[in-house]
């Protein structure tokens, strides 16, 4: 049975139950339409109808097909808290003022394809049980889908949002398609959930795009997209993420993101600052051929699998401080135009710097587990360490380079290769693990400071020389103490001093002073003979000690003489003679 209602009598049907088919197709309804709380038991046909005034269908129930296709709403259109139990067809419709569908439920397909929303459109808190089709639609005002649930396919292909698009706290339980869509205003997907694949390929975000706190449980495809002002934080992506060949015009904020699948940013262009601060890449990360025209921040990020920055260009500062690379990391043929900061970064697998160009690379050699062998890469890195004053890193890098060079000529499996790998293991895994090498170098460094001021304090070795002469002078002076006078057991002063044939009698202080002076002179003679540049060593004296003890003291003073003389000339050469 078809219900007949004339367009001129639609003033108030609130709280009515309309049985049978309602057909008001191709009508021109001038007066306000009120179907608030109405129940439509049969099909509803408003296709190609024009609503000149307010159309209020709020809290209505459509038990059968509801067809509003090709209709025009020139006043406010309200379908808030309504229930569509069958197909709801609004395709090719035009909403010229506000369109309100907040809190409604679509138990079958919701068709809004090729529709125009010229005022604000409110779809907050909707529940789409099946397909929600907004493809080729145009939103001239703000479009709000916050808190909505898309249990079927969400189709926004080729749609255009000319003002703000709000999808905050929305949930997409089936595939979401936003391919080739245009967002001219802010696009917010804050704290949204994409439980199936999401497709944003070739989309354009001409203003802010905010994906902060969002979760992508499956593939996220942003290939060939364009971001205009800023791309907000991505929270968690459990599937593959695709942003390849995209263009991000200004700042992009992708910090604290978690990528659990493949993350593809290959051939992307970041015209503004790109921040991936403290992000986590649990799958392979691909930045091959990307260009970063602003500053780049990957600090404190974690890369669990292989990461590729091959043929990438960093025009400004690239910050990888405290990053952790558990998988292989490739910078082959990449270019760092300014500073590359890798302070505190750890490379737990292989690092490839083949044909990488950089001016200053701040990196710690001990944090690199394995550098891909390439003569030029090694030489540039050694030179980089020296230019930065990292001499210890330069030495260690050169050491590994020579080992790799030796292995490169032969084979790791031949006897020499096995021996080299064993020595490398003991050096890296044992010595470095227990800090033996660091403790030894620390002791040497302390000695370099104390004994000659790191080569910049010539008075340090001069002072140690004087101190050594005095100490050994006292030792030589005590060598004949309390011995009886006999020709076979003369002390050093009796033998070489001015009183060598006249043993002093009593306790005359002048004689003792003379003896001490002679001992100091003899000590200085031995000390200076250490290098044999100034004086030849004297004969070994006869002491009350054993010959072996006398020779040991004699030799020790000569060695110290040679040691401090060398340090003195090195310090002179580094300060006075430059």
C-alpha positions in Angstrom: 0.0 0.0 0.0 1.4 3.4 -0.9 0.9 6.3 1.5 -0.1 9.5 -0.2 1.0 12.8 1.3 1.0 16.0 -0.7 4.0 18.2 -0.6 1.8 21.0 0.7 0.7 19.1 3.8 4.0 18.1 5.3 4.1 20.6 8.1 4.1 18.2 11.1 4.3 14.4 11.2 6.3 14.2 14.4 5.8 11.0 16.4 3.8 9.5 13.6 3.8 5.9 12.3 3.7 5.8 8.5 2.7 2.4 7.1 3.2 1.4 3.6 5.3 3.1 0.9 5.8 6.8 1.1 6.5 8.4 -2.3 7.4 12.0 -2.5 9.8 11.8 -5.4 10.5 14.8 -7.6 8.6 17.1 -5.4 9.3 20.7 -4.6 8.5 21.1 -0.9 8.4 24.7 0.2 7.3 24.4 3.8 9.4 22.9 6.7 9.2 19.2 6.9 8.8 17.5 10.4 9.1 13.8 10.7 10.7 13.8 14.2 10.3 10.5 16.0 8.5 9.2 13.0 8.5 5.5 12.1 8.5 4.5 8.4 7.4 0.9 8.1 7.6 0.9 4.3 10.0 2.2 1.7 10.5 5.9 1.6 11.1 7.7 -1.7 12.3 11.3 -1.7 14.6 11.0 -4.8 15.0 14.1 -6.8 13.0 16.1 -4.2 13.9 19.6 -3.2 13.4 20.7 0.4 13.2 24.5 0.3 13.1 24.7 4.1 14.0 22.7 7.2 13.8 19.0 6.9 13.7 17.4 10.3 13.9 13.5 10.4 15.7 13.4 13.8 15.2 10.2 15.8 13.2 8.7 12.9 13.2 5.0 12.1 13.4 3.7 8.6 12.4 0.0 8.5 12.8 -0.3 4.8 14.7 1.4 2.0 15.2 5.2 2.4 15.9 6.8 -0.9 16.9 10.5 -0.9 19.1 10.3 -3.9 19.6 13.4 -6.1 17.7 15.5 -3.5 18.4 19.0 -2.5 18.2 20.3 1.1 18.1 24.1 1.0 17.5 24.4 4.7 18.9 22.5 7.7 18.6 18.8 7.3 18.5 16.8 10.5 18.7 13.0 10.7 20.3 12.9 14.1 19.8 9.7 16.2 17.9 8.1 13.4 17.9 4.5 12.5 18.2 3.1 9.0 17.4 -0.6 9.0 17.8 -1.0 5.3 19.7 0.8 2.6 20.0 4.6 3.0 20.5 6.2 -0.3 21.7 9.9 -0.4 23.8 9.6 -3.5 24.1 12.8 -5.7 22.3 14.8 -3.0 23.0 18.3 -2.1 23.0 19.7 1.5 23.2 23.5 1.2 23.0 24.3 4.9 23.7 22.0 7.8 23.5 18.3 7.6 23.1 16.5 10.9 23.4 12.7 11.2 25.0 12.6 14.6 24.2 9.5 16.7 22.4 7.7 13.9 22.8 4.0 13.0 23.0 2.5 9.5 22.2 -1.2 9.7 22.7 -1.6 5.9 24.7 0.3 3.2 24.9 4.1 3.6 25.2 5.7 0.2 26.4 9.3 0.1 28.5 9.1 -3.0 28.9 12.2 -5.2 27.0 14.3 -2.7 27.7 17.9 -1.9 27.8 19.2 1.7 27.9 23.0 1.4 27.4 23.7 5.1 28.8 21.9 8.1 28.2 18.1 8.1 27.9 16.3 11.4 28.3 12.5 11.4 29.5 12.3 15.0 29.1 9.0 16.9 27.6 7.2 13.9 27.5 3.4 13.7 27.9 2.1 10.1 27.2 -1.6 10.2 27.9 -2.0 6.4 29.5 0.0 3.7 29.7 3.8 4.2 30.1 5.3 0.7 31.2 9.0 0.5 33.3 8.6 -2.7 33.5 11.7 -4.9 31.7 13.8 -2.2 32.5 17.4 -1.6 32.5 19.0 1.9 32.6 22.8 1.7 32.0 23.2 5.4 33.5 21.4 8.4 33.0 17.6 8.3 32.8 15.8 11.6 32.9 12.0 11.9 34.4 12.0 15.4 33.6 8.9 17.4 32.0 7.1 14.5 32.3 3.3 13.9 32.8 2.0 10.4 32.0 -1.7 10.6 31.9 -2.1 6.9 34.1 -0.6 4.2 34.6 3.2 4.6 34.8 4.6 1.1 36.0 8.2 0.8 37.8 7.8 -2.6 38.3 11.1 -4.5 36.5 13.1 -1.8 37.3 16.7 -1.1 37.3 18.4 2.3 37.6 22.1 1.9 37.5 22.9 5.6 38.3 20.8 8.7 37.8 17.1 8.6 37.4 15.5 12.0 37.8 11.8 12.4 39.0 11.8 16.0 38.3 8.7 18.0 36.8 6.9 15.0 37.1 3.2 14.5 37.5 1.6 11.1 36.9 -2.2 11.4 37.1 -2.9 7.7 39.2 -1.4 4.9 39.3 2.4 4.8 39.8 4.1 1.4 40.8 7.8 1.3 42.8 7.5 -2.0 43.1 10.6 -4.1 41.2 12.6 -1.5 41.9 16.3 -0.8 42.0 17.8 2.7 42.3 21.6 2.3 41.6 22.2 6.0 43.0 20.4 9.1 42.5 16.7 9.0 42.4 15.1 12.4 42.5 11.3 12.9 43.6 11.7 16.5 43.3 8.5 18.5 41.5 6.7 15.7 41.7 2.9 15.2 42.3 1.3 11.8 41.8 -2.3 12.4 42.1 -3.3 8.8 44.0 -1.9 5.9 43.9 1.9 5.3 44.6 3.5 1.9 45.6 7.1 1.6 47.5 6.8 -1.6 47.7 10.0 -3.8 45.9 12.0 -1.1 46.7 15.6 -0.5 46.8 17.1 3.0 47.1 20.9 2.3 46.9 21.8 6.0 47.7 20.0 9.3 47.2 16.2 9.3 47.1 14.8 12.8 47.3 11.0 13.3 48.5 11.2 16.9 47.7 8.4 19.2 46.1 6.5 16.3 46.5 2.7 15.9 47.0 1.0 12.5 46.5 -2.7 13.0 47.0 -3.6 9.4 48.6 -2.0 6.3 48.7 1.8 6.1 49.2 3.1 2.6 50.2 6.7 2.1 52.1 6.3 -1.2 52.3 9.4 -3.5 50.5 11.5 -0.9 51.2 15.2 -0.3 51.3 16.8 3.1 51.0 20.6 3.1 51.7 22.0 6.6 52.3 19.4 9.2 51.8 15.7 9.5 50.9 14.8 13.1 52.2 12.0 15.2 51.5 8.5 14.2 51.0 6.3 17.1 51.0 2.6 16.3 51.0 0.8 13.0 50.8 -3.0 13.3 50.7 -3.6 9.5 52.8 -2.3 6.7 53.1 1.5 6.3 53.4 3.0 2.9 54.3 6.7 2.4 56.6 6.1 -0.7 56.8 8.9 -3.3 54.9 11.3 -1.1 55.5 15.0 -0.7 55.4 16.7 2.7 55.6 20.4 2.1 56.2 21.8 5.6 56.8 20.3 9.1 55.9 16.6 9.7 55.5 15.3 13.3 55.8 11.5 13.3 57.3 11.1 16.7 56.5 8.3 19.1 55.2 6.2 16.3 55.3 2.5 16.4 55.6 0.6 13.0 55.2 -3.1 13.5 55.2 -3.9 9.8 57.1 -2.6 6.8 57.5 1.2 6.9 58.0 2.5 3.4 59.0 6.2 3.0 61.0 5.6 -0.2 61.4 8.5 -2.7 59.4 10.8 -0.3 60.2 14.5 -0.1 60.1 16.3 3.2 60.2 20.1 2.5 59.8 21.0 6.2 61.3 19.6 9.4 60.7 15.8 9.8 60.5 14.5 13.3 60.5 10.8 14.0 61.7 11.3 17.6 61.5 8.2 19.8 59.8 6.2 17.1 60.0 2.4 16.9 60.4 0.5 13.7 59.8 -3.2 14.4 59.8 -4.1 10.7 62.1 -3.0 7.8 62.2 0.7 7.3 62.7 2.0 3.7 63.8 5.7 3.1 65.6 5.0 -0.1 65.8 8.0 -2.4 64.1 10.3 0.1 65.0 13.9 0.4 64.9 15.8 3.7 65.0 19.6 3.0 64.5 20.6 6.7 66.0 19.3 9.9 65.6 15.5 10.5 65.1 14.0 13.9 65.4 10.3 14.5 66.9 10.7 18.0 66.1 7.9 20.5 64.4 5.9 17.8 64.7 2.1 17.6 65.1 0.2 14.4 64.7 -3.6 15.0 65.2 -4.7 11.4 67.1 -3.6 8.3 66.9 0.1 7.6 67.6 1.7 4.2 68.6 5.3 3.7 70.4 4.6 0.4 70.6 7.6 -2.1 68.9 9.8 0.5 69.7 13.5 0.9 69.8 15.5 4.2 69.9 19.2 3.4 70.0 20.3 7.0 71.0 18.8 10.4 70.3 15.1 10.7 69.8 14.0 14.3 70.2 10.3 15.1 71.4 10.8 18.7 70.8 7.8 21.0 69.2 5.9 18.2 69.4 2.1 18.3 69.9 0.0 15.1 69.5 -3.7 15.8 69.3 -4.6 12.1 71.5 -3.7 9.2 71.6 0.1 8.4 72.5 1.3 4.9 73.5 4.9 4.0 75.0 3.9 0.7 75.4 6.9 -1.6 73.6 9.1 0.8 74.5 12.8 1.3 74.6 14.8 4.5 74.9 18.5 3.5 75.5 19.6 7.1 76.1 17.9 10.4 75.2 14.3 10.9 74.7 13.6 14.7 75.0 10.0 15.8 76.2 10.7 19.3 75.2 7.8 21.5 73.7 5.8 18.6 74.3 2.1 18.7 74.8 0.0 15.6 74.3 -3.6 16.7 74.5 -5.0 13.3 76.2 -4.0 10.0 76.7 -0.3 9.0 77.1 0.6 5.4 78.8 4.0 4.6 79.9 3.1 1.1 80.0 6.3 -1.0 78.4 8.2 1.7 79.2 12.0 1.6 79.4 14.0 4.8 81.3 16.9 6.2 81.1 16.1 9.9 79.8 12.8 11.2 79.5 12.7 15.0 79.6 9.0 15.7 81.3 6.7 18.3 83.5 4.0 16.9 83.0 1.6 19.8 79.2 1.7 19.1 79.7 0.3 15.7 79.7 -3.5 15.7 80.6 -4.0 12.0 81.4 -1.5 9.2 80.9 -2.8 5.6 84.3 -3.0 4.1 85.1 -0.3 1.6 88.5 1.4 1.4 87.1 4.9 0.8 84.5 4.6 3.5 87.1 3.6 6.1 89.5 6.3 5.1 86.9 9.0 5.2 85.7 7.9 8.6 89.3 7.8 9.9 89.8 11.3 8.6 86.5 12.4 10.0 87.5 11.2 13.5 90.9 13.0 13.3 89.2 16.3 12.2 86.9 16.1 15.1 89.7 15.3 17.5 88.5 11.8 18.2 92.0 10.3 18.1 91.1 7.1 20.0 88.2 6.5 17.6 90.5 7.1 14.7 93.1 4.6 16.0 90.5 1.9 16.6 88.9 2.5 13.2 92.3 2.2 11.5 93.0 -1.0 13.4 89.7 -2.5 12.2 90.4 -1.3 8.7 93.7 -3.0 8.5 92.1 -6.3 9.8 89.3 -6.0 7.3 91.8 -5.2 4.6 93.8 -8.3 5.5 90.7 -10.4 5.4 89.6 -8.9 2.2 92.8 -10.1 0.5 92.3 -13.6 1.7 89.4 -15.5 3.1 87.8 -15.6 6.6 87.8 -19.4 6.3 91.5 -19.9 5.7 93.9 -20.4 8.7 95.0 -16.8 8.6 91.4 -15.6 8.5 90.4 -17.8 11.4 93.3 -16.5 13.4 92.3 -12.9 12.6 88.7 -13.5 13.5 89.7 -15.1 16.8 91.9 -12.1 17.7 89.2 -9.7 16.7 86.7 -11.6 18.9 89.1 -11.5 21.9 89.7 -7.8 21.3 86.1 -6.8 20.9 84.1 -9.3 22.9 86.5 -9.9 25.8 88.7 -6.9 26.2 85.9 -4.4 25.5 83.2 -6.3 27.3 85.2 -6.3 30.5 86.7 -2.9 30.0 90.3 -4.1 30.1 91.3 -2.0 27.2 89.6 1.1 28.6 91.1 0.6 32.0 94.6 0.3 30.5 94.1 3.3 28.3 92.8 5.2 31.2 96.0 4.5 33.2 98.1 5.5 30.2 96.0 8.7 29.9 96.6 9.5 33.6 100.3 9.0 33.1 100.4 11.2 30.0 98.8 14.0 32.1 101.0 13.6 35.2 104.4 13.1 33.4 104.2 15.6 30.6 100.9 17.3 30.5 99.7 15.6 27.4 102.8 16.9 25.6 101.9 20.6 26.4 103.8 21.1 29.7 107.6 20.7 29.3 108.2 21.7 32.9 106.4 18.5 34.0 109.1 16.1 32.8 111.8 18.6 33.9 110.4 18.5 37.4 110.2 14.7 37.4 113.8 14.6 36.2 115.0 16.8 39.1 112.9 14.7 41.5 114.4 11.5 40.2 118.0 12.7 40.5 117.3 13.7 44.1 115.7 10.4 45.0 118.5 8.3 43.4 121.1 10.7 44.9 119.8 9.8 48.4 119.8 6.1 47.5 123.4 6.3 46.3 124.4 8.3 49.4 123.0 5.6 51.7 124.8 2.8 49.8 127.9 2.9 52.0 126.4 3.9 55.3 127.8 2.2 58.4 130.4 0.2 56.5 134.0 -0.2 57.9 136.7 1.5 55.9 138.7 -0.9 53.8 140.0 -0.7 50.3 137.8 -3.5 49.1 134.5 -1.9 50.1 134.6 1.8 49.2 131.4 3.7 49.0 130.5 5.8 46.0 131.6 9.0 47.5 134.9 7.6 48.8 135.6 6.3 45.3 134.5 9.3 43.2 134.2 12.2 45.5 136.8 14.7 46.6 137.4 12.8 49.7 137.6 9.4 48.0 140.9 8.6 49.7 140.1 10.4 53.0 137.3 8.8 54.8 135.6 11.5 56.9 136.2 11.3 60.6 133.5 12.3 63.1 130.3 14.0 62.2 131.4 17.1 60.4 128.3 18.5 58.6 130.4 20.1 55.9 131.9 16.7 55.0 128.4 15.2 55.0 127.1 18.0 52.8 130.1 17.5 50.4 129.3 13.8 50.3 125.6 14.4 49.5 126.6 16.9 46.8 128.9 14.4 45.2 126.1 11.7 45.4 123.7 14.1 43.6 126.3 14.8 40.9 126.9 11.1 40.4 123.1 10.6 40.2 122.8 13.3 37.6 125.6 11.8 35.6 123.8 8.4 35.5 120.4 10.1 34.8 121.8 12.1 31.8 123.6 9.1 30.4 120.2 7.5 29.8 120.0 8.8 26.2 123.8 9.0 25.7 123.2 12.4 24.1 125.1 14.4 26.7 127.4 12.1 28.6 128.5 8.5 28.7 127.5 6.4 31.7 130.1 6.0 34.5 131.4 2.7 35.6 129.3 0.6 37.9 130.5 1.4 41.4 131.2 -1.1 44.2 128.5 -0.9 46.9 127.7 -2.7 50.1 124.7 -4.1 48.2 125.0 -7.1 45.9 126.1 -6.5 42.4 122.7 -7.4 41.0 121.0 -4.8 43.3 123.5 -2.2 42.4 123.1 -2.9 38.7 119.3 -2.8 39.0 119.4 0.7 40.7 121.9 1.9 38.1 119.8 0.7 35.2 116.6 2.0 36.6 117.9 5.5 36.9 119.3 5.4 33.4 115.9 4.2 32.0 114.1 7.0 33.9 116.6 9.4 32.5 115.9 8.3 29.0 112.1 8.3 29.6 111.8 11.8 31.0 114.3 13.2 28.5 112.2 11.9 25.6 109.0 13.4 27.2 110.8 16.7 27.7 111.8 17.0 24.1 108.3 15.9 22.9 106.7 18.6 25.0 109.3 21.2 23.8 108.6 20.2 20.2 104.8 20.6 20.8 105.0 24.0 22.5 108.2 25.9 21.8 109.3 24.5 18.4 106.1 24.3 16.3 
